[in-house]
């Protein structure tokens, strides 16, 4: 599961809507964190990347920098100290279009692939996409 591919294409190696049973064997060996058994909500964290399931189907992918530490985007190191302006420059260099908004004191970039990239105090916090 590659961060750059996620940002550029809004996808990881597991498609949205995939059931737990249909996951690749290597992913199924990762410890499952039940959130709400009645609704089939649980999470898996392969390499620190959150895969959230509801009703037993993949519905959200999240790259949270606090959990991952560092990421790479177009040859640039992404950390919790990566500024909004630097990240926008990386997206521009990759020719990835986005819109920008603010919500609850967070700056958010939304790519044309519907990946939401959140910044707290002007620094990278997380990138996610939901189904």
Backbone as JSON Lines, residues from 0, in Angstrom:
{"i":0,"aa":"X","n":[0.85,-1.17,0.0],"ca":[0.0,0.0,0.0],"c":[0.9,1.23,0.0]}
{"i":1,"aa":"X","n":[0.89,1.9,-1.11],"ca":[1.82,2.99,-1.37],"c":[1.12,4.34,-1.19]}
{"i":2,"aa":"X","n":[1.71,5.23,-0.37],"ca":[1.12,6.53,-0.08],"c":[0.98,7.38,-1.35]}
{"i":3,"aa":"X","n":[2.01,7.4,-2.17],"ca":[1.96,8.21,-3.38],"c":[0.84,7.75,-4.3]}
{"i":4,"aa":"X","n":[0.68,6.45,-4.47],"ca":[-0.4,5.92,-5.3],"c":[-1.76,6.27,-4.69]}
{"i":5,"aa":"X","n":[-1.84,6.21,-3.37],"ca":[-3.09,6.56,-2.68],"c":[-3.45,8.02,-2.97]}
{"i":6,"aa":"X","n":[-2.49,8.92,-2.83],"ca":[-2.74,10.34,-3.08],"c":[-3.1,10.57,-4.55]}
{"i":7,"aa":"X","n":[-2.37,9.94,-5.45],"ca":[-2.57,10.17,-6.89],"c":[-3.84,9.53,-7.44]}
{"i":8,"aa":"X","n":[-4.18,8.34,-6.92],"ca":[-5.28,7.59,-7.52],"c":[-6.44,7.3,-6.57]}
{"i":9,"aa":"X","n":[-6.26,7.57,-5.28],"ca":[-7.32,7.33,-4.31],"c":[-7.58,5.87,-4.05]}
{"i":10,"aa":"X","n":[-6.57,5.02,-4.28],"ca":[-6.74,3.57,-4.13],"c":[-5.58,2.97,-3.34]}
{"i":11,"aa":"X","n":[-5.85,1.85,-2.73],"ca":[-4.81,1.0,-2.15],"c":[-5.0,-0.38,-2.78]}
{"i":12,"aa":"X","n":[-4.19,-1.33,-2.35],"ca":[-4.24,-2.65,-2.99],"c":[-5.52,-3.42,-2.67]}
{"i":13,"aa":"X","n":[-6.31,-2.94,-1.74],"ca":[-7.59,-3.56,-1.41],"c":[-8.69,-2.59,-1.82]}
{"i":14,"aa":"X","n":[-9.62,-3.03,-2.63],"ca":[-10.68,-2.15,-3.15],"c":[-11.73,-1.85,-2.08]}
{"i":15,"aa":"X","n":[-12.28,-0.65,-2.15],"ca":[-13.4,-0.3,-1.27],"c":[-14.53,-1.28,-1.51]}
{"i":16,"aa":"X","n":[-15.2,-1.68,-0.43],"ca":[-16.29,-2.63,-0.52],"c":[-15.86,-4.07,-0.34]}
{"i":17,"aa":"X","n":[-14.54,-4.32,-0.32],"ca":[-14.03,-5.67,-0.13],"c":[-14.42,-6.19,1.25]}
{"i":18,"aa":"X","n":[-14.83,-7.44,1.31],"ca":[-15.16,-8.06,2.6],"c":[-13.88,-8.61,3.24]}
{"i":19,"aa":"X","n":[-13.94,-8.84,4.54],"ca":[-12.8,-9.41,5.25],"c":[-12.42,-10.75,4.63]}
{"i":20,"aa":"X","n":[-13.4,-11.56,4.31],"ca":[-13.15,-12.89,3.76],"c":[-12.42,-12.83,2.42]}
{"i":21,"aa":"X","n":[-12.62,-11.75,1.66],"ca":[-12.0,-11.62,0.34],"c":[-10.62,-10.95,0.38]}
{"i":22,"aa":"X","n":[-10.16,-10.57,1.56],"ca":[-8.85,-9.94,1.68],"c":[-7.73,-10.91,1.35]}
{"i":23,"aa":"X","n":[-6.61,-10.42,0.86],"ca":[-5.46,-11.3,0.64],"c":[-5.04,-11.95,1.97]}
{"i":24,"aa":"X","n":[-4.55,-13.16,1.91],"ca":[-4.2,-13.91,3.11],"c":[-3.26,-13.14,4.04]}
{"i":25,"aa":"X","n":[-2.29,-12.43,3.47],"ca":[-1.33,-11.68,4.29],"c":[-2.0,-10.61,5.12]}
{"i":26,"aa":"X","n":[-3.04,-9.99,4.6],"ca":[-3.76,-8.94,5.34],"c":[-4.62,-9.57,6.44]}
{"i":27,"aa":"X","n":[-5.16,-10.74,6.18],"ca":[-6.02,-11.4,7.17],"c":[-5.26,-11.82,8.42]}
{"i":28,"aa":"X","n":[-3.94,-11.94,8.33],"ca":[-3.15,-12.35,9.5],"c":[-2.92,-11.19,10.47]}
{"i":29,"aa":"X","n":[-3.24,-9.97,10.06],"ca":[-3.07,-8.8,10.91],"c":[-4.15,-8.79,11.97]}
{"i":30,"aa":"X","n":[-3.74,-8.43,13.2],"ca":[-4.69,-8.41,14.32],"c":[-5.88,-7.51,14.0]}
{"i":31,"aa":"X","n":[-7.06,-8.04,14.23],"ca":[-8.31,-7.34,13.98],"c":[-8.72,-6.6,15.25]}
{"i":32,"aa":"X","n":[-9.07,-5.32,15.12],"ca":[-9.51,-4.5,16.24],"c":[-11.01,-4.26,16.1]}
{"i":33,"aa":"X","n":[-11.81,-5.0,16.88],"ca":[-13.26,-4.85,16.8],"c":[-13.67,-3.51,17.39]}
{"i":34,"aa":"X","n":[-14.55,-2.81,16.7],"ca":[-15.08,-1.54,17.15],"c":[-16.52,-1.72,17.62]}
{"i":35,"aa":"X","n":[-17.34,-2.36,16.8],"ca":[-18.73,-2.64,17.13],"c":[-19.12,-3.93,16.42]}
{"i":36,"aa":"X","n":[-19.08,-5.03,17.15],"ca":[-19.36,-6.32,16.53],"c":[-20.76,-6.4,15.93]}
{"i":37,"aa":"X","n":[-21.74,-5.75,16.57],"ca":[-23.12,-5.81,16.09],"c":[-23.25,-5.22,14.68]}
{"i":38,"aa":"X","n":[-22.49,-4.16,14.41],"ca":[-22.6,-3.52,13.09],"c":[-21.5,-3.99,12.14]}
{"i":39,"aa":"X","n":[-20.65,-4.89,12.61],"ca":[-19.58,-5.39,11.75],"c":[-18.47,-4.38,11.54]}
{"i":40,"aa":"X","n":[-18.3,-3.46,12.51],"ca":[-17.26,-2.44,12.41],"c":[-15.98,-2.92,13.09]}
{"i":41,"aa":"X","n":[-14.89,-2.87,12.33],"ca":[-13.58,-3.23,12.87],"c":[-12.5,-2.56,12.03]}
{"i":42,"aa":"X","n":[-11.27,-2.58,12.54],"ca":[-10.16,-1.97,11.81],"c":[-8.98,-2.93,11.75]}
{"i":43,"aa":"X","n":[-8.22,-2.81,10.69],"ca":[-6.95,-3.5,10.53],"c":[-5.9,-2.42,10.29]}
{"i":44,"aa":"X","n":[-4.67,-2.68,10.72],"ca":[-3.6,-1.68,10.58],"c":[-2.37,-2.28,9.9]}
{"i":45,"aa":"X","n":[-2.44,-2.65,8.63],"ca":[-1.25,-3.15,7.95],"c":[-0.22,-2.03,7.79]}
{"i":46,"aa":"X","n":[0.96,-2.26,8.33],"ca":[2.04,-1.26,8.28],"c":[1.59,0.1,8.82]}
{"i":47,"aa":"X","n":[0.64,0.11,9.75],"ca":[0.18,1.35,10.37],"c":[-0.91,2.07,9.6]}
{"i":48,"aa":"X","n":[-1.28,1.58,8.44],"ca":[-2.33,2.19,7.63],"c":[-3.67,1.66,8.13]}
{"i":49,"aa":"X","n":[-4.6,2.55,8.44],"ca":[-5.9,2.11,8.95],"c":[-6.82,1.72,7.81]}
{"i":50,"aa":"X","n":[-7.33,0.5,7.9],"ca":[-8.38,0.01,7.01],"c":[-9.6,-0.19,7.89]}
{"i":51,"aa":"X","n":[-10.62,0.63,7.71],"ca":[-11.82,0.56,8.54],"c":[-12.92,-0.14,7.76]}
{"i":52,"aa":"X","n":[-13.54,-1.09,8.43],"ca":[-14.63,-1.87,7.84],"c":[-15.92,-1.57,8.6]}
{"i":53,"aa":"X","n":[-17.01,-1.4,7.87],"ca":[-18.35,-1.3,8.44],"c":[-19.22,-2.27,7.67]}
{"i":54,"aa":"X","n":[-20.12,-2.92,8.38],"ca":[-20.95,-3.97,7.79],"c":[-20.06,-5.0,7.09]}
{"i":55,"aa":"X","n":[-18.85,-5.19,7.63],"ca":[-17.94,-6.2,7.11],"c":[-17.26,-5.84,5.81]}
{"i":56,"aa":"X","n":[-17.39,-4.57,5.35],"ca":[-16.8,-4.16,4.07],"c":[-15.87,-2.95,4.29]}
{"i":57,"aa":"X","n":[-14.78,-2.92,3.52],"ca":[-13.84,-1.81,3.62],"c":[-14.53,-0.51,3.22]}
{"i":58,"aa":"X","n":[-14.51,0.47,4.13],"ca":[-15.2,1.73,3.85],"c":[-14.29,2.95,3.99]}
{"i":59,"aa":"X","n":[-13.11,2.81,4.61],"ca":[-12.24,3.96,4.8],"c":[-10.79,3.5,4.86]}
{"i":60,"aa":"X","n":[-9.92,4.28,4.26],"ca":[-8.47,4.07,4.33],"c":[-7.88,5.36,4.87]}
{"i":61,"aa":"X","n":[-6.99,5.24,5.86],"ca":[-6.41,6.44,6.46],"c":[-4.92,6.27,6.73]}
{"i":62,"aa":"X","n":[-4.16,7.26,6.28],"ca":[-2.72,7.36,6.56],"c":[-2.55,8.47,7.6]}
{"i":63,"aa":"X","n":[-2.46,8.12,8.86],"ca":[-2.32,9.11,9.94],"c":[-0.85,9.21,10.33]}
{"i":64,"aa":"X","n":[-0.29,10.39,10.22],"ca":[1.15,10.57,10.44],"c":[1.55,10.26,11.88]}
{"i":65,"aa":"X","n":[0.68,10.48,12.84],"ca":[1.01,10.17,14.24],"c":[1.26,8.67,14.42]}
{"i":66,"aa":"X","n":[0.6,7.86,13.64],"ca":[0.76,6.41,13.73],"c":[1.9,5.92,12.82]}
{"i":67,"aa":"X","n":[2.1,6.59,11.68],"ca":[3.06,6.12,10.68],"c":[4.46,6.71,10.84]}
{"i":68,"aa":"X","n":[4.56,7.9,11.36],"ca":[5.86,8.54,11.56],"c":[6.34,9.3,10.34]}
{"i":69,"aa":"X","n":[6.62,8.6,9.25],"ca":[7.06,9.26,8.01],"c":[6.44,8.56,6.81]}
{"i":70,"aa":"X","n":[6.29,9.32,5.75],"ca":[5.79,8.82,4.47],"c":[6.63,9.46,3.37]}
{"i":71,"aa":"X","n":[6.43,9.02,2.15],"ca":[7.17,9.59,1.03],"c":[6.18,9.95,-0.08]}
{"i":72,"aa":"X","n":[6.36,11.14,-0.64],"ca":[5.51,11.6,-1.73],"c":[6.38,12.28,-2.77]}
{"i":73,"aa":"X","n":[6.47,11.71,-3.94],"ca":[7.27,12.26,-5.05],"c":[8.71,12.52,-4.62]}
{"i":74,"aa":"X","n":[9.26,11.59,-3.85],"ca":[10.65,11.7,-3.4],"c":[10.85,12.63,-2.22]}
{"i":75,"aa":"X","n":[9.76,13.17,-1.68],"ca":[9.84,14.08,-0.53],"c":[9.38,13.38,0.73]}
{"i":76,"aa":"X","n":[10.12,13.57,1.81],"ca":[9.77,13.0,3.1],"c":[8.6,13.77,3.69]}
{"i":77,"aa":"X","n":[7.55,13.05,4.08],"ca":[6.37,13.65,4.69],"c":[6.38,13.26,6.17]}
{"i":78,"aa":"X","n":[6.31,14.26,7.04],"ca":[6.28,14.04,8.48],"c":[5.18,14.92,9.08]}
{"i":79,"aa":"X","n":[5.07,14.9,10.38],"ca":[4.13,15.79,11.06],"c":[4.55,17.24,11.01]}
{"i":80,"aa":"X","n":[5.75,17.51,10.46],"ca":[6.25,18.87,10.31],"c":[6.17,19.36,8.86]}
{"i":81,"aa":"X","n":[5.56,18.56,7.98],"ca":[5.39,18.98,6.59],"c":[4.28,20.02,6.52]}
{"i":82,"aa":"X","n":[4.61,21.18,6.01],"ca":[3.64,22.28,5.98],"c":[2.62,22.12,4.85]}
{"i":83,"aa":"X","n":[1.52,22.8,5.03],"ca":[0.48,22.85,4.01],"c":[1.05,23.35,2.69]}
{"i":84,"aa":"X","n":[1.84,24.4,2.75],"ca":[2.42,24.98,1.52],"c":[3.35,24.0,0.82]}
{"i":85,"aa":"X","n":[4.2,23.29,1.59],"ca":[5.09,22.3,0.99],"c":[4.28,21.19,0.33]}
{"i":86,"aa":"X","n":[3.24,20.7,1.03],"ca":[2.43,19.6,0.5],"c":[1.74,20.03,-0.79]}
{"i":87,"aa":"X","n":[1.21,21.25,-0.81],"ca":[0.57,21.75,-2.02],"c":[1.57,21.81,-3.18]}
{"i":88,"aa":"X","n":[2.8,22.18,-2.88],"ca":[3.84,22.19,-3.9],"c":[4.11,20.79,-4.46]}
{"i":89,"aa":"X","n":[4.1,19.78,-3.59],"ca":[4.31,18.4,-4.03],"c":[3.15,17.95,-4.93]}
{"i":90,"aa":"X","n":[1.92,18.3,-4.53],"ca":[0.75,17.95,-5.36],"c":[0.83,18.65,-6.72]}
{"i":91,"aa":"X","n":[1.2,19.92,-6.71],"ca":[1.32,20.67,-7.96],"c":[2.37,20.03,-8.87]}
{"i":92,"aa":"X","n":[3.5,19.62,-8.29],"ca":[4.57,19.0,-9.07],"c":[4.11,17.67,-9.68]}
{"i":93,"aa":"X","n":[3.2,16.98,-8.99],"ca":[2.66,15.71,-9.48],"c":[1.45,15.93,-10.4]}
{"i":94,"aa":"X","n":[1.07,17.18,-10.57],"ca":[-0.09,17.57,-11.39],"c":[-1.4,16.96,-10.84]}
{"i":95,"aa":"X","n":[-1.51,16.99,-9.52],"ca":[-2.72,16.52,-8.86],"c":[-3.54,17.74,-8.48]}
{"i":96,"aa":"X","n":[-4.74,17.83,-9.01],"ca":[-5.63,18.95,-8.72],"c":[-6.31,18.75,-7.38]}
{"i":97,"aa":"X","n":[-6.64,19.86,-6.74],"ca":[-7.28,19.8,-5.43],"c":[-8.05,21.09,-5.17]}
{"i":98,"aa":"X","n":[-8.96,21.0,-4.24],"ca":[-9.63,22.18,-3.71],"c":[-9.21,22.32,-2.26]}
{"i":99,"aa":"X","n":[-9.42,23.49,-1.71],"ca":[-8.98,23.76,-0.35],"c":[-10.13,24.34,0.46]}
{"i":100,"aa":"X","n":[-10.27,23.88,1.7],"ca":[-11.29,24.42,2.58],"c":[-10.79,24.35,4.03]}
{"i":101,"aa":"X","n":[-11.54,24.96,4.92],"ca":[-11.23,24.92,6.35],"c":[-12.46,24.42,7.09]}
{"i":102,"aa":"X","n":[-12.22,23.53,8.05],"ca":[-13.31,22.99,8.86],"c":[-12.77,22.71,10.26]}
{"i":103,"aa":"X","n":[-13.45,23.2,11.28],"ca":[-13.05,22.96,12.67],"c":[-11.57,23.26,12.89]}
{"i":104,"aa":"X","n":[-11.11,24.41,12.42],"ca":[-9.72,24.86,12.57],"c":[-8.7,23.97,11.88]}
{"i":105,"aa":"X","n":[-9.13,23.13,10.95],"ca":[-8.22,22.31,10.15],"c":[-8.29,22.78,8.7]}
{"i":106,"aa":"X","n":[-7.13,22.81,8.06],"ca":[-7.1,23.07,6.63],"c":[-7.2,21.71,5.95]}
{"i":107,"aa":"X","n":[-8.0,21.66,4.89],"ca":[-8.24,20.39,4.19],"c":[-8.05,20.6,2.7]}
{"i":108,"aa":"X","n":[-7.25,19.71,2.1],"ca":[-7.14,19.65,0.66],"c":[-7.93,18.43,0.21]}
{"i":109,"aa":"X","n":[-8.74,18.57,-0.82],"ca":[-9.5,17.45,-1.37],"c":[-9.09,17.29,-2.82]}
{"i":110,"aa":"X","n":[-8.48,16.13,-3.13],"ca":[-8.0,15.9,-4.49],"c":[-9.16,15.52,-5.41]}
{"i":111,"aa":"X","n":[-8.89,15.54,-6.69],"ca":[-9.92,15.14,-7.66],"c":[-10.26,13.66,-7.51]}
{"i":112,"aa":"X","n":[-9.41,12.89,-6.84],"ca":[-9.68,11.47,-6.57],"c":[-10.4,11.3,-5.22]}
{"i":113,"aa":"X","n":[-10.84,12.41,-4.62],"ca":[-11.62,12.43,-3.37],"c":[-10.82,12.0,-2.14]}
{"i":114,"aa":"X","n":[-9.5,12.15,-2.2],"ca":[-8.68,11.94,-1.01],"c":[-8.69,13.25,-0.23]}
{"i":115,"aa":"X","n":[-8.99,13.17,1.06],"ca":[-9.0,14.34,1.92],"c":[-7.7,14.36,2.72]}
{"i":116,"aa":"X","n":[-6.98,15.48,2.64],"ca":[-5.69,15.62,3.3],"c":[-5.84,16.72,4.34]}
{"i":117,"aa":"X","n":[-5.67,16.35,5.61],"ca":[-5.92,17.26,6.72],"c":[-4.61,17.81,7.3]}
{"i":118,"aa":"X","n":[-4.65,19.1,7.67],"ca":[-3.53,19.79,8.28],"c":[-3.99,20.45,9.56]}
{"i":119,"aa":"X","n":[-3.25,20.24,10.64],"ca":[-3.55,20.87,11.92],"c":[-2.43,21.85,12.22]}
{"i":120,"aa":"X","n":[-2.8,23.08,12.52],"ca":[-1.82,24.15,12.74],"c":[-0.87,24.27,11.56]}
{"i":121,"aa":"X","n":[-1.4,24.05,10.36],"ca":[-0.62,24.18,9.14],"c":[0.32,23.04,8.83]}
{"i":122,"aa":"X","n":[0.26,21.96,9.61],"ca":[1.15,20.81,9.41],"c":[0.35,19.56,9.08]}
{"i":123,"aa":"X","n":[0.93,18.68,8.24],"ca":[0.25,17.46,7.81],"c":[-0.16,16.6,9.0]}
{"i":124,"aa":"X","n":[-1.4,16.13,8.99],"ca":[-1.91,15.24,10.05],"c":[-2.35,13.9,9.5]}
{"i":125,"aa":"X","n":[-3.16,13.89,8.45],"ca":[-3.68,12.63,7.94],"c":[-4.2,12.79,6.51]}
{"i":126,"aa":"X","n":[-4.24,11.67,5.82],"ca":[-4.89,11.62,4.48],"c":[-5.84,10.43,4.52]}
{"i":127,"aa":"X","n":[-7.06,10.64,4.05],"ca":[-8.03,9.55,4.1],"c":[-8.99,9.63,2.92]}
{"i":128,"aa":"X","n":[-9.58,8.5,2.69],"ca":[-10.64,8.41,1.69],"c":[-11.66,7.42,2.19]}
{"i":129,"aa":"X","n":[-12.93,7.78,2.03],"ca":[-14.0,6.86,2.42],"c":[-14.79,6.47,1.18]}
{"i":130,"aa":"X","n":[-15.47,5.37,1.31],"ca":[-16.22,4.78,0.21],"c":[-17.51,5.5,-0.01]}
